[in-house]
């Protein structure tokens, strides 16, 4: 199966280069694992695009797509999904919090389910340099997500994979273009009955995170309005029953 690696990036000049270097080294021994790499530069104002172009020499399967202005992480992933050519579409954060060495776990999960999501809280997972405040914010967020049937999914983890037809279906109608896009996609996938494989990963907190713990908690309170919109849209789209 061909795998497309989708990397959304916004002002990642300091974190993207070491992550791409780790991918280059990984591919020396696992060349068949990645068919293409798509970096979506979401309107960066730093050297993110130049770093991606630099690595096109050593990673010839790398494609760079650029948004003229910042549209949000969800919009960047959507662009990658709608242009990817692989059978498996996997998105991974540009900061390298999830190391590329976790990719075989993702590929194994996608061999058994149409959606696979890395999880930092399952038994066997490892979290490194995770502050107590971030852990608390994560616990509150996960507890809150149980209200919507998503308590078992690490919705905010930036390591998720889909079979291409499923990804295209879910992302084409994406409403939430920024941080909550993960929640929207997970909610719709659960309520459409897709099998989701959760698996433990090794995850390391990286300096320079754009989603602070306080912002994470604030984001949580935007979930209910999002769910209401999704329910309303689903209700309108439902065909009228006949007798």
N, CA, C and O of each residue as an XYZ file, in Angstrom:
972
protein
N       0.841     -1.192      0.000
C       0.000      0.000      0.000
C       0.877      1.243      0.000
O       1.879      1.297      0.713
N       0.509      2.236     -0.791
C       1.275      3.478     -0.854
C       0.839      4.421      0.266
O      -0.353      4.588      0.523
N       1.815      5.029      0.924
C       1.538      5.893      2.066
C       1.913      7.337      1.760
O       3.032      7.623      1.334
N       0.971      8.237      1.981
C       1.215      9.675      1.876
C       1.365     10.238      3.279
O       0.478     10.074      4.117
N       2.484     10.899      3.535
C       2.729     11.538      4.821
C       2.412     13.022      4.670
O       3.051     13.718      3.881
N       1.427     13.507      5.427
C       0.952     14.884      5.322
C       1.439     15.661      6.541
O       1.151     15.289      7.679
N       2.177     16.739      6.297
C       2.772     17.514      7.385
C       2.312     18.966      7.294
O       2.837     19.711      6.467
N       1.350     19.396      8.112
C       0.968     20.810      8.150
C       2.037     21.597      8.896
O       2.560     21.131      9.908
N       2.362     22.785      8.403
C       3.435     23.558      9.032
C       3.127     25.054      8.976
O       2.788     25.599      7.926
N       3.253     25.690     10.119
C       3.087     27.144     10.191
C       4.198     27.719     11.063
O       4.243     27.468     12.267
N       5.081     28.482     10.459
C       6.232     29.081     11.166
C       6.993     28.028     11.959
O       7.154     28.133     13.174
N       7.452     27.016     11.244
C       8.142     25.889     11.870
C       9.613     25.817     11.473
O      10.172     24.722     11.394
N      10.253     26.961     11.220
C      11.633     26.936     10.744
C      12.596     26.274     11.732
O      13.604     25.708     11.311
N      12.315     26.330     13.013
C      13.233     25.761     14.000
C      12.988     24.284     14.266
O      13.892     23.580     14.717
N      11.777     23.802     13.993
C      11.453     22.417     14.338
C      11.320     21.520     13.112
O      11.491     20.306     13.220
N      11.022     22.088     11.962
C      10.799     21.274     10.772
C      12.079     20.608     10.273
O      12.054     19.440      9.885
N      13.190     21.332     10.279
C      14.430     20.767      9.714
C      14.896     19.511     10.444
O      15.180     18.510      9.785
N      14.987     19.516     11.776
C      15.393     18.262     12.434
C      14.404     17.121     12.214
O      14.798     15.956     12.172
N      13.124     17.452     12.073
C      12.141     16.405     11.820
C      12.327     15.810     10.424
O      12.274     14.591     10.264
N      12.543     16.648      9.417
C      12.778     16.141      8.070
C      14.075     15.345      7.996
O      14.173     14.366      7.257
N      15.058     15.769      8.758
C      16.311     15.011      8.786
C      16.073     13.616      9.367
O      16.651     12.639      8.891
N      15.226     13.523     10.393
C      14.918     12.211     10.966
C      14.181     11.329      9.960
O      14.380     10.115      9.936
N      13.336     11.933      9.135
C      12.641     11.173      8.092
C      13.634     10.684      7.044
O      13.554      9.544      6.587
N      14.568     11.549      6.667
C      15.594     11.153      5.681
C      16.377      9.937      6.179
O      16.611      8.994      5.423
N      16.777      9.961      7.440
C      17.530      8.847      8.010
C      16.659      7.590      8.084
O      17.121      6.490      7.781
N      15.411      7.758      8.483
C      14.487      6.624      8.568
C      14.336      5.934      7.207
O      14.316      4.705      7.130
N      14.231      6.718      6.147
C      13.993      6.151      4.824
C      15.201      5.408      4.269
O      15.062      4.644      3.314
N      16.363      5.608      4.834
C      17.528      4.852      4.407
C      17.339      3.364      4.664
O      17.923      2.534      3.968
N      16.532      3.025      5.653
C      16.311      1.628      6.016
C      14.863      1.177      5.779
O      14.568     -0.017      5.842
N      13.958      2.135      5.504
C      12.535      1.789      5.320
C      11.984      2.531      4.100
O      10.948      3.190      4.187
N      12.662      2.426      2.994
C      12.313      3.215      1.810
C      10.885      2.985      1.338
O      10.236      3.920      0.868
N      10.391      1.775      1.453
C       9.060      1.475      0.916
C       7.928      1.958      1.819
O       6.760      1.866      1.440
N       8.253      2.475      3.013
C       7.200      2.873      3.955
C       6.481      4.156      3.547
O       5.328      4.368      3.922
N       7.156      5.012      2.782
C       6.565      6.316      2.438
C       6.616      6.511      0.930
O       7.690      6.492      0.330
N       5.464      6.695      0.330
C       5.356      6.932     -1.110
C       5.568      8.406     -1.447
O       6.250      8.736     -2.417
N       4.980      9.287     -0.642
C       5.141     10.716     -0.863
C       5.038     11.457      0.469
O       4.387     11.002      1.409
N       5.693     12.598      0.518
C       5.625     13.493      1.674
C       5.052     14.816      1.183
O       5.571     15.409      0.237
N       3.988     15.278      1.820
C       3.365     16.544      1.433
C       3.458     17.507      2.607
O       2.871     17.272      3.663
N       4.197     18.586      2.417
C       4.261     19.637      3.433
C       3.343     20.770      2.995
O       3.468     21.284      1.883
N       2.439     21.150      3.856
C       1.550     22.273      3.566
C       2.000     23.455      4.406
O       1.793     23.477      5.619
N       2.608     24.426      3.767
C       3.039     25.647      4.450
C       1.823     26.565      4.550
O       1.367     27.126      3.554
N       1.312     26.705      5.761
C       0.052     27.422      5.978
C       0.295     28.917      6.202
O       0.012     29.453      7.273
N       0.823     29.573      5.175
C       1.023     31.020      5.244
C       2.131     31.449      6.185
O       2.028     32.498      6.820
N       3.195     30.653      6.288
C       4.295     30.997      7.193
C       4.967     32.306      6.788
O       4.997     32.673      5.614
N       5.501     32.993      7.782
C       6.228     34.248      7.538
C       7.717     34.080      7.849
O       8.463     35.059      7.873
N       8.145     32.841      8.087
C       9.558     32.584      8.356
C      10.126     31.713      7.230
O       9.631     31.743      6.104
N      11.152     30.949      7.541
C      11.858     30.175      6.514
C      11.320     28.754      6.342
O      12.016     27.898      5.795
N      10.110     28.493      6.793
C       9.549     27.147      6.697
C       9.577     26.615      5.266
O      10.023     25.491      5.037
N       9.113     27.394      4.315
C       9.063     26.946      2.919
C      10.470     26.682      2.375
O      10.676     25.719      1.636
N      11.428     27.523      2.731
C      12.799     27.340      2.246
C      13.408     26.041      2.769
O      14.149     25.366      2.054
N      13.097     25.700      3.998
C      13.599     24.447      4.571
C      13.001     23.256      3.835
O      13.700     22.288      3.534
N      11.704     23.333      3.546
C      11.051     22.251      2.797
C      11.681     22.103      1.412
O      11.932     20.984      0.964
N      11.935     23.214      0.739
C      12.560     23.175     -0.595
C      13.967     22.589     -0.524
O      14.382     21.833     -1.402
N      14.683     22.944      0.520
C      16.037     22.414      0.711
C      16.024     20.890      0.780
O      16.902     20.235      0.218
N      15.036     20.325      1.464
C      14.986     18.879      1.635
C      14.407     18.149      0.436
O      14.406     16.918      0.411
N      13.921     18.866     -0.543
C      13.456     18.198     -1.754
C      14.609     17.540     -2.505
O      14.390     16.631     -3.307
N      15.831     17.992     -2.250
C      16.995     17.385     -2.901
C      17.287     15.993     -2.328
O      17.617     15.070     -3.073
N      17.166     15.848     -1.015
C      17.457     14.552     -0.397
C      16.198     13.700     -0.208
O      16.286     12.498      0.044
N      15.036     14.329     -0.333
C      13.760     13.611     -0.250
C      12.966     13.907     -1.526
O      12.058     14.738     -1.498
N      13.285     13.255     -2.629
C      12.650     13.584     -3.917
C      11.152     13.346     -3.957
O      10.469     13.846     -4.851
N      10.629     12.584     -2.991
C       9.177     12.357     -2.962
C       8.443     13.474     -2.237
O       7.224     13.413     -2.074
N       9.183     14.506     -1.796
C       8.585     15.595     -1.022
C       7.959     16.638     -1.949
O       8.589     17.122     -2.890
N       6.708     16.964     -1.655
C       6.013     18.052     -2.367
C       5.686     19.166     -1.382
O       5.300     18.905     -0.243
N       5.842     20.390     -1.820
C       5.520     21.548     -0.989
C       4.299     22.250     -1.560
O       4.286     22.648     -2.725
N       3.265     22.398     -0.724
C       2.078     23.174     -1.081
C       2.030     24.380     -0.156
O       2.364     24.273      1.025
N       1.620     25.522     -0.681
C       1.646     26.739      0.124
C       0.308     27.472      0.089
O      -0.248     27.728     -0.980
N      -0.203     27.807      1.284
C      -1.330     28.709      1.395
C      -0.789     30.138      1.412
O       0.165     30.418      2.138
N      -1.367     31.038      0.638
C      -0.863     32.416      0.634
C      -1.013     33.122      1.972
O      -0.224     34.009      2.299
N      -2.014     32.738      2.741
C      -2.227     33.292      4.083
C      -2.534     32.154      5.043
O      -2.903     31.059      4.616
N      -2.384     32.409      6.333
C      -2.659     31.394      7.337
C      -4.150     31.104      7.406
O      -4.956     32.011      7.620
N      -4.519     29.836      7.223
C      -5.924     29.434      7.233
C      -6.275     28.518      8.396
O      -7.454     28.307      8.680
N      -5.277     27.973      9.068
C      -5.532     27.078     10.180
C      -5.026     25.679      9.902
O      -4.911     25.263      8.749
N      -4.724     24.953     10.977
C      -4.172     23.607     10.845
C      -5.138     22.669     10.130
O      -4.720     21.854      9.307
N      -6.429     22.783     10.442
C      -7.409     21.939      9.777
C      -7.438     22.167      8.274
O      -7.536     21.218      7.496
N      -7.352     23.421      7.873
C      -7.344     23.747      6.453
C      -6.097     23.186      5.776
O      -6.159     22.728      4.636
N      -4.961     23.223      6.484
C      -3.721     22.696      5.920
C      -3.812     21.185      5.722
O      -3.422     20.670      4.674
N      -4.326     20.477      6.724
C      -4.483     19.031      6.590
C      -5.481     18.704      5.480
O      -5.276     17.760      4.717
N      -6.551     19.477      5.390
C      -7.539     19.259      4.325
C      -6.904     19.389      2.946
O      -7.171     18.575      2.062
N      -6.065     20.405      2.754
C      -5.371     20.571      1.477
C      -4.525     19.346      1.166
O      -4.511     18.864      0.033
N      -3.815     18.841      2.178
C      -3.003     17.652      1.975
C      -3.834     16.438      1.619
O      -3.475     15.684      0.715
N      -4.934     16.240      2.313
C      -5.812     15.088      2.069
C      -6.370     15.116      0.649
O      -6.425     14.085     -0.021
N      -6.781     16.286      0.196
C      -7.431     16.381     -1.109
C      -6.460     16.303     -2.276
O      -6.878     16.172     -3.426
N      -5.165     16.383     -1.988
C      -4.168     16.278     -3.073
C      -3.319     15.012     -2.972
O      -2.602     14.685     -3.917
N      -3.383     14.302     -1.867
C      -2.552     13.112     -1.666
C      -2.960     11.996     -2.623
O      -4.123     11.873     -3.007
N      -1.972     11.192     -2.996
C      -2.202     10.127     -3.970
C      -2.023      8.729     -3.391
O      -2.207      7.737     -4.095
N      -1.667      8.646     -2.115
C      -1.428      7.345     -1.504
C      -2.707      6.608     -1.137
O      -3.799      7.175     -1.172
N      -2.555      5.341     -0.787
C      -3.678      4.539     -0.303
C      -3.963      4.840      1.164
O      -5.117      4.872      1.591
N      -2.890      5.062      1.933
C      -2.991      5.475      3.325
C      -2.578      6.938      3.421
O      -1.522      7.319      2.915
N      -3.395      7.753      4.060
C      -3.075      9.163      4.269
C      -2.825      9.365      5.758
O      -3.725      9.180      6.576
N      -1.614      9.740      6.099
C      -1.217      9.871      7.499
C      -0.748     11.293      7.746
O       0.146     11.779      7.052
N      -1.334     11.964      8.719
C      -0.805     13.281      9.041
C      -0.072     13.240     10.365
O      -0.460     12.549     11.307
N       1.009     14.011     10.398
C       1.913     14.010     11.542
C       2.414     15.437     11.738
O       2.703     16.139     10.769
N       2.514     15.860     12.987
C       2.895     17.244     13.273
C       4.343     17.523     12.893
O       5.209     16.653     12.994
N       4.588     18.758     12.454
C       5.905     19.167     11.969
C       6.938     19.307     13.069
O       8.132     19.393     12.782
N       6.507     19.332     14.324
C       7.463     19.515     15.418
C       8.202     18.238     15.780
O       9.165     18.280     16.545
N       7.762     17.092     15.237
C       8.425     15.838     15.543
C       8.095     15.291     16.914
O       8.814     14.427     17.416
N       7.018     15.773     17.540
C       6.624     15.247     18.846
C       6.383     13.742     18.766
O       6.731     12.999     19.684
N       5.790     13.306     17.675
C       5.711     11.877     17.382
C       6.840     11.545     16.428
O       6.855     12.023     15.294
N       7.774     10.743     16.868
C       8.933     10.425     16.038
C       8.514      9.558     14.853
O       7.574      8.768     14.945
N       9.220      9.718     13.752
C       8.888      8.955     12.551
C       9.059      7.456     12.782
O       8.500      6.657     12.031
N       9.815      7.058     13.800
C       9.984      5.634     14.104
C       8.681      4.984     14.571
O       8.599      3.758     14.648
N       7.651      5.798     14.887
C       6.340      5.272     15.258
C       5.513      4.883     14.034
O       4.440      4.298     14.177
N       5.997      5.199     12.839
C       5.224      4.939     11.615
C       4.836      3.471     11.440
O       3.698      3.210     11.049
N       5.716      2.493     11.706
C       5.284      1.095     11.546
C       4.063      0.728     12.377
O       3.255     -0.095     11.947
N       3.911      1.318     13.552
C       2.712      1.071     14.363
C       1.470      1.567     13.632
O       0.432      0.905     13.633
N       1.584      2.734     13.009
C       0.461      3.289     12.262
C       0.106      2.409     11.074
O      -1.070      2.141     10.827
N       1.113      1.958     10.339
C       0.858      1.129      9.166
C       0.202     -0.191      9.564
O      -0.679     -0.688      8.864
N       0.636     -0.753     10.689
C       0.026     -1.997     11.165
C      -1.426     -1.773     11.560
O      -2.278     -2.623     11.301
N      -1.711     -0.640     12.182
C      -3.091     -0.339     12.587
C      -3.981     -0.138     11.368
O      -5.121     -0.603     11.352
N      -3.472      0.550     10.347
C      -4.268      0.805      9.144
C      -4.500     -0.461      8.323
O      -5.387     -0.497      7.470
N      -3.716     -1.481      8.576
C      -3.939     -2.759      7.898
C      -5.165     -3.474      8.445
O      -5.654     -4.427      7.839
N      -5.669     -3.010      9.604
C      -6.814     -3.668     10.237
C      -8.028     -2.766     10.411
O      -9.089     -3.234     10.824
N      -7.886     -1.470     10.100
C      -8.993     -0.525     10.301
C      -8.856      0.647      9.339
O      -7.739      0.995      8.957
N      -9.975      1.270      8.936
C      -9.909      2.399      8.003
C      -9.395      3.679      8.631
O      -8.980      4.595      7.921
N      -9.415      3.755      9.964
C      -8.902      4.932     10.672
C      -8.039      4.444     11.831
O      -8.415      3.516     12.547
N      -6.885      5.071     12.009
C      -5.996      4.721     13.112
C      -5.501      6.003     13.768
O      -5.149      6.962     13.080
N      -5.474      6.020     15.101
C      -5.116      7.227     15.835
C      -4.134      6.888     16.942
O      -4.397      6.020     17.774
N      -2.996      7.580     16.947
C      -2.035      7.424     18.018
C      -2.613      7.958     19.321
O      -3.345      8.948     19.332
N      -2.278      7.292     20.411
C      -2.857      7.658     21.706
C      -1.750      7.764     22.757
O      -0.951      6.845     22.936
N      -1.724      8.909     23.447
C      -0.687      9.167     24.460
C      -1.088      8.681     25.836
O      -0.305      8.806     26.778
N      -2.292      8.128     25.986
C      -2.814      7.789     27.310
C      -3.088      6.307     27.503
O      -3.384      5.878     28.618
N      -2.997      5.525     26.453
C      -3.233      4.092     26.571
C      -2.067      3.414     27.305
O      -0.950      3.930     27.298
N      -2.320      2.275     27.932
C      -1.218      1.503     28.520
C      -0.157      1.198     27.460
O      -0.480      0.774     26.351
N       1.092      1.417     27.811
C       2.176      1.199     26.866
C       2.670      2.470     26.203
O       3.735      2.478     25.585
N       1.900      3.550     26.327
C       2.332      4.828     25.751
C       3.404      5.464     26.628
O       3.471      5.209     27.830
N       4.237      6.292     26.014
C       5.261      7.041     26.727
C       5.123      8.523     26.388
O       5.045      8.892     25.216
N       5.095      9.360     27.403
C       5.103     10.804     27.183
C       6.327     11.374     27.878
O       6.571     11.110     29.056
N       7.088     12.155     27.137
C       8.356     12.683     27.627
C       8.295     14.207     27.675
O       7.769     14.841     26.760
N       8.829     14.787     28.732
C       8.866     16.229     28.930
C       7.454     16.828     28.926
O       7.229     17.922     28.408
N       6.519     16.094     29.511
C       5.135     16.546     29.567
C       4.907     17.219     30.916
O       4.946     16.541     31.943
N       4.673     18.515     30.950
C       4.535     19.246     32.206
C       3.253     18.841     32.923
O       2.310     18.344     32.307
N       3.235     19.064     34.245
C       2.047     18.712     35.032
C       0.838     19.524     34.589
O      -0.288     19.029     34.624
N       1.068     20.796     34.161
C      -0.049     21.621     33.711
C      -0.630     21.070     32.417
O      -1.846     21.049     32.230
N       0.251     20.623     31.525
C      -0.219     20.043     30.267
C      -0.956     18.726     30.522
O      -1.947     18.427     29.857
N      -0.472     17.950     31.478
C      -1.146     16.698     31.819
C      -2.535     16.969     32.385
O      -3.499     16.282     32.047
N      -2.627     17.984     33.254
C      -3.917     18.339     33.833
C      -4.881     18.810     32.751
O      -6.040     18.397     32.716
N      -4.387     19.684     31.864
C      -5.235     20.181     30.779
C      -5.706     19.031     29.895
O      -6.854     19.008     29.452
N      -4.808     18.078     29.644
C      -5.177     16.921     28.830
C      -6.230     16.062     29.502
O      -7.154     15.575     28.850
N      -6.090     15.872     30.834
C      -7.071     15.073     31.571
C      -8.438     15.739     31.547
O      -9.447     15.065     31.336
N      -8.491     17.051     31.761
C      -9.765     17.777     31.722
C     -10.384     17.665     30.337
O     -11.588     17.449     30.199
N      -9.555     17.814     29.322
C     -10.053     17.755     27.948
C     -10.628     16.367     27.643
O     -11.714     16.254     27.074
N      -9.898     15.319     28.022
C     -10.370     13.954     27.753
C     -11.659     13.653     28.506
O     -12.565     13.009     27.976
N     -11.731     14.127     29.753
C     -12.944     13.922     30.544
C     -14.140     14.595     29.878
O     -15.233     14.030     29.821
N     -13.923     15.787     29.385
C     -14.967     16.540     28.706
C     -15.397     15.834     27.419
O     -16.578     15.827     27.072
N     -14.428     15.240     26.714
C     -14.744     14.588     25.447
C     -15.602     13.337     25.630
O     -16.270     12.903     24.692
N     -15.588     12.761     26.822
C     -16.434     11.591     27.072
C     -17.913     11.932     26.930
O     -18.727     11.060     26.626
N     -18.256     13.182     27.146
C     -19.643     13.605     27.011
C     -20.137     13.447     25.577
O     -21.340     13.362     25.330
N     -19.198     13.408     24.636
C     -19.572     13.331     23.221
C     -19.193     11.992     22.602
O     -19.176     11.848     21.379
N     -18.890     11.014     23.450
C     -18.565      9.684     22.957
C     -17.178      9.552     22.391
O     -16.897      8.611     21.649
N     -16.289     10.491     22.731
C     -14.936     10.484     22.169
C     -13.865     10.294     23.240
O     -12.697     10.617     23.020
N     -14.265      9.769     24.397
C     -13.335      9.656     25.505
C     -12.175      8.709     25.259
O     -11.121      8.856     25.878
N     -12.344      7.742     24.369
C     -11.282      6.774     24.112
C     -10.314      7.242     23.025
O      -9.306      6.584     22.770
N     -10.609      8.355     22.394
C      -9.784      8.841     21.290
C      -8.945     10.026     21.758
O      -9.461     10.952     22.383
N      -7.665      9.991     21.456
C      -6.785     11.121     21.750
C      -6.937     12.118     20.600
O      -6.094     12.187     19.705
N      -8.021     12.883     20.641
C      -8.378     13.727     19.497
C      -7.314     14.770     19.176
O      -7.172     15.167     18.019
N      -6.557     15.225     20.188
C      -5.578     16.287     19.951
C      -4.203     15.768     19.568
O      -3.291     16.562     19.337
N      -4.033     14.463     19.496
C      -2.748     13.902     19.101
C      -2.529     14.114     17.597
O      -3.397     13.793     16.785
N      -1.377     14.649     17.241
C      -1.104     14.958     15.833
C      -0.505     13.802     15.073
O       0.484     13.970     14.359
N      -1.093     12.623     15.218
C      -0.614     11.444     14.487
C      -1.817     10.569     14.197
O      -2.214      9.743     15.018
N      -2.398     10.760     13.005
C      -3.632     10.064     12.641
C      -3.523      9.567     11.205
O      -2.866     10.189     10.370
N      -4.171      8.448     10.929
C      -4.115      7.874      9.593
C      -5.485      7.417      9.117
O      -6.357      7.070      9.913
N      -5.655      7.425      7.791
C      -6.942      7.077      7.180
C      -6.699      6.355      5.856
O      -5.716      6.622      5.165
N      -7.588      5.455      5.516
C      -7.646      4.992      4.143
C      -8.123      6.168      3.299
O      -8.981      6.934      3.736
N      -7.588      6.313      2.126
C      -7.853      7.521      1.342
C      -9.339      7.802      1.095
O      -9.754      8.946      1.275
N     -10.169      6.821      0.691
C     -11.588      7.147      0.478
C     -12.267      7.690      1.727
O     -13.117      8.577      1.642
N     -11.891      7.158      2.888
C     -12.482      7.620      4.147
C     -12.032      9.043      4.448
O     -12.840      9.889      4.830
N     -10.743      9.303      4.275
C     -10.223     10.650      4.522
C     -10.881     11.673      3.605
O     -11.252     12.761      4.045
N     -11.023     11.325      2.341
C     -11.648     12.252      1.394
C     -13.091     12.550      1.801
O     -13.537     13.696      1.739
N     -13.809     11.520      2.215
C     -15.204     11.725      2.622
C     -15.292     12.641      3.839
O     -16.122     13.549      3.877
N     -14.444     12.405      4.822
C     -14.526     13.165      6.066
C     -14.020     14.592      5.920
O     -14.599     15.515      6.493
N     -12.953     14.781      5.164
C     -12.324     16.099      5.097
C     -12.925     17.028      4.041
O     -12.770     18.245      4.135
N     -13.602     16.477      3.049
C     -14.167     17.337      2.007
C     -15.167     18.325      2.593
O     -15.223     19.480      2.172
N     -15.952     17.874      3.557
C     -16.992     18.726      4.147
C     -16.542     19.375      5.456
O     -17.383     19.764      6.267
N     -15.241     19.496      5.673
C     -14.724     20.024      6.934
C     -15.234     21.441      7.191
O     -15.146     22.309      6.323
N     -15.770     21.664      8.395
C     -16.247     22.990      8.783
C     -15.227     23.737      9.635
O     -15.016     24.936      9.452
N     -14.598     23.029     10.563
C     -13.679     23.651     11.521
C     -12.268     23.635     10.949
O     -11.647     22.576     10.864
N     -11.758     24.794     10.559
C     -10.483     24.848      9.857
C      -9.275     25.060     10.763
O      -8.140     25.063     10.286
N      -9.505     25.238     12.073
C      -8.367     25.462     12.971
C      -8.225     24.307     13.951
O      -8.334     23.152     13.539
N      -7.984     24.573     15.239
C      -7.607     23.528     16.179
C      -8.654     22.440     16.344
O      -8.297     21.281     16.554
N      -9.926     22.773     16.256
C     -10.964     21.788     16.540
C     -11.285     20.853     15.372
O     -12.226     20.063     15.446
N     -10.514     20.943     14.311
C     -10.806     20.068     13.169
C     -10.698     18.596     13.574
O     -11.469     17.765     13.093
N      -9.741     18.264     14.462
C      -9.582     16.877     14.922
C     -10.864     16.369     15.571
O     -11.298     15.241     15.337
N     -11.458     17.237     16.395
C     -12.683     16.844     17.098
C     -13.826     16.635     16.114
O     -14.588     15.676     16.238
N     -13.946     17.519     15.147
C     -15.002     17.373     14.144
C     -14.853     16.065     13.379
O     -15.824     15.326     13.216
N     -13.646     15.775     12.911
C     -13.421     14.565     12.132
C     -13.695     13.318     12.973
O     -14.326     12.372     12.501
N     -13.218     13.319     14.223
C     -13.433     12.160     15.090
C     -14.915     11.959     15.384
O     -15.407     10.831     15.361
N     -15.619     13.041     15.659
C     -17.049     12.952     15.963
C     -17.821     12.382     14.772
O     -18.652     11.488     14.929
N     -17.538     12.905     13.593
C     -18.242     12.434     12.405
C     -17.888     10.987     12.096
O     -18.753     10.214     11.685
N     -16.621     10.607     12.289
C     -16.206      9.229     12.017
C     -16.912      8.253     12.950
O     -17.372      7.197     12.516
N     -16.998      8.607     14.238
C     -17.671      7.743     15.214
C     -19.141      7.601     14.874
O     -19.682      6.495     14.909
N     -19.793      8.704     14.547
C     -21.227      8.669     14.306
C     -21.583      8.123     12.924
O     -22.749      7.837     12.651
N     -20.589      7.979     12.059
C     -20.815      7.315     10.780
C     -20.429      5.844     10.853
O     -20.513      5.123      9.859
N     -20.010      5.406     12.024
C     -19.784      3.989     12.249
C     -18.456      3.438     11.775
O     -18.320      2.223     11.630
N     -17.469      4.292     11.529
C     -16.171      3.800     11.085
C     -15.422      3.129     12.232
O     -15.449      3.603     13.367
N     -14.765      2.035     11.925
C     -13.914      1.370     12.899
C     -12.647      2.193     13.081
O     -11.983      2.537     12.103
N     -12.308      2.511     14.328
C     -11.127      3.309     14.641
C     -10.198      2.485     15.513
O     -10.597      1.981     16.563
N      -8.965      2.352     15.072
C      -7.960      1.619     15.835
C      -7.108      2.614     16.626
O      -6.425      3.456     16.043
N      -7.154      2.512     17.945
C      -6.311      3.332     18.813
C      -5.095      2.515     19.222
O      -5.217      1.329     19.528
N      -3.932      3.135     19.230
C      -2.720      2.412     19.619
C      -1.786      3.346     20.383
O      -1.732      4.540     20.089
N      -1.049      2.816     21.359
C      -0.168      3.657     22.171
C       1.075      4.084     21.403
O       1.610      3.332     20.588
N       1.523      5.302     21.676
C       2.709      5.819     20.997
C       3.677      6.428     22.000
O       3.343      6.645     23.165
N       4.861      6.692     21.525
C       5.859      7.447     22.274
C       5.783      8.890     21.786
O       5.902      9.151     20.589
N       5.586      9.818     22.704
C       5.360     11.220     22.342
C       6.207     12.117     23.236
O       6.253     11.928     24.451
N       6.872     13.087     22.635
C       7.735     13.995     23.387
C       7.294     15.438     23.178
O       7.175     15.904     22.044
N       7.057     16.130     24.267
C       6.687     17.539     24.183
C       7.864     18.343     23.644
O       8.988     18.208     24.128
N       7.607     19.174     22.650
C       8.654     19.976     22.032
C       8.478     21.449     22.402
O       7.358     21.933     22.560
N       9.595     22.144     22.535
C       9.536     23.578     22.804
C       8.901     24.306     21.631
O       9.065     23.906     20.478
N       8.166     25.386     21.933
C       7.581     26.201     20.881
C       6.182     25.800     20.481
O       5.724     26.171     19.400
N       5.480     25.044     21.330
C       4.116     24.631     21.002
C       3.224     25.849     20.785
O       3.309     26.836     21.516
N       2.364     25.764     19.764
C       1.458     26.872     19.449
C       0.109     26.741     20.163
O      -0.740     27.626     20.063
N      -0.080     25.633     20.881
C      -1.326     25.439     21.626
C      -0.973     25.316     23.107
O      -0.654     24.231     23.593
N      -1.035     26.434     23.808
C      -0.726     26.447     25.228
C      -1.810     25.722     26.012
O      -2.919     25.520     25.515
N      -1.482     25.330     27.245
C      -2.449     24.608     28.081
C      -3.711     25.430     28.306
O      -4.819     24.894     28.285
N      -3.542     26.730     28.522
C      -4.709     27.595     28.732
C      -5.574     27.645     27.481
O      -6.802     27.636     27.567
N      -4.932     27.697     26.319
C      -5.683     27.720     25.063
C      -6.416     26.401     24.845
O      -7.512     26.375     24.285
N      -5.793     25.293     25.297
C      -6.436     23.986     25.173
C      -7.734     23.940     25.955
O      -8.743     23.424     25.473
N      -7.706     24.482     27.167
C      -8.913     24.498     27.994
C      -9.981     25.408     27.395
O     -11.166     25.075     27.409
N      -9.558     26.558     26.867
C     -10.519     27.459     26.230
C     -11.139     26.810     25.003
O     -12.331     26.958     24.734
N     -10.295     26.079     24.258
C     -10.788     25.405     23.056
C     -11.861     24.378     23.398
O     -12.802     24.172     22.632
N     -11.711     23.729     24.566
C     -12.664     22.702     24.965
C     -14.087     23.242     25.038
O     -15.044     22.524     24.745
N     -14.226     24.498     25.427
C     -15.566     25.067     25.589
C     -16.181     25.510     24.261
O     -17.312     25.995     24.222
N     -15.433     25.341     23.189
C     -15.989     25.607     21.859
C     -16.517     24.333     21.214
O     -17.075     24.364     20.118
N     -16.332     23.209     21.909
C     -16.740     21.938     21.323
C     -18.251     21.812     21.237
O     -18.776     21.375     20.213
N     -18.963     22.190     22.302
C     -20.425     22.043     22.278
C     -21.064     22.806     21.123
O     -21.902     22.232     20.427
N     -20.711     24.077     20.881
C     -21.282     24.752     19.705
C     -20.949     24.034     18.397
O     -21.775     23.979     17.486
N     -19.723     23.478     18.309
C     -19.353     22.732     17.104
C     -20.228     21.499     16.946
O     -20.726     21.233     15.852
N     -20.423     20.740     18.021
C     -21.248     19.532     17.949
C     -22.681     19.878     17.570
O     -23.317     19.149     16.808
N     -23.192     20.986     18.098
C     -24.554     21.410     17.752
C     -24.665     21.701     16.261
O     -25.654     21.338     15.624
N     -23.648     22.356     15.709
C     -23.673     22.644     14.270
C     -23.641     21.361     13.458
O     -24.355     21.238     12.463
N     -22.820     20.407     13.873
C     -22.719     19.143     13.149
C     -24.037     18.370     13.207
O     -24.476     17.798     12.210
N     -24.667     18.360     14.397
C     -25.951     17.673     14.538
C     -27.023     18.333     13.675
O     -27.839     17.659     13.045
N     -27.004     19.658     13.660
C     -27.992     20.393     12.880
C     -27.826     20.117     11.395
O     -28.809     19.936     10.676
N     -26.573     20.086     10.937
C     -26.310     19.821      9.528
C     -26.709     18.396      9.172
O     -27.265     18.151      8.101
N     -26.423     17.446     10.079
C     -26.789     16.054      9.833
C     -28.290     15.905      9.753
O     -28.798     15.160      8.915
N     -29.007     16.606     10.617
C     -30.471     16.540     10.623
C     -31.045     17.082      9.319
O     -31.986     16.511      8.768
N     -30.483     18.175      8.829
C     -30.971     18.748      7.570
C     -30.684     17.853      6.387
O     -31.459     17.794      5.432
N     -29.534     17.139      6.458
C     -29.135     16.295      5.337
C     -29.856     14.955      5.305
O     -29.854     14.282      4.274
N     -30.472     14.553      6.416
C     -31.136     13.258      6.501
C     -32.344     13.229      5.573
O     -33.132     14.174      5.563
N     -32.507     12.134      4.773
C     -33.660     12.047      3.880
C     -34.952     11.879      4.659
O     -34.959     11.274      5.731
N     -36.021     12.397      4.140
C     -37.320     12.264      4.791
C     -37.761     10.805      4.790
O     -37.580     10.087      3.807
N     -38.339     10.383      5.905
C     -38.791      8.990      6.009
C     -40.112      8.828      5.236
O     -40.878      9.777      5.065
N     -40.341      7.614      4.787
C     -41.567      7.322      4.044
C     -42.297      6.181      4.729
O     -41.691      5.381      5.441
N     -43.592      6.113      4.509
C     -44.387      5.023      5.101
C     -45.089      4.261      4.019
O     -45.810      3.305      4.304
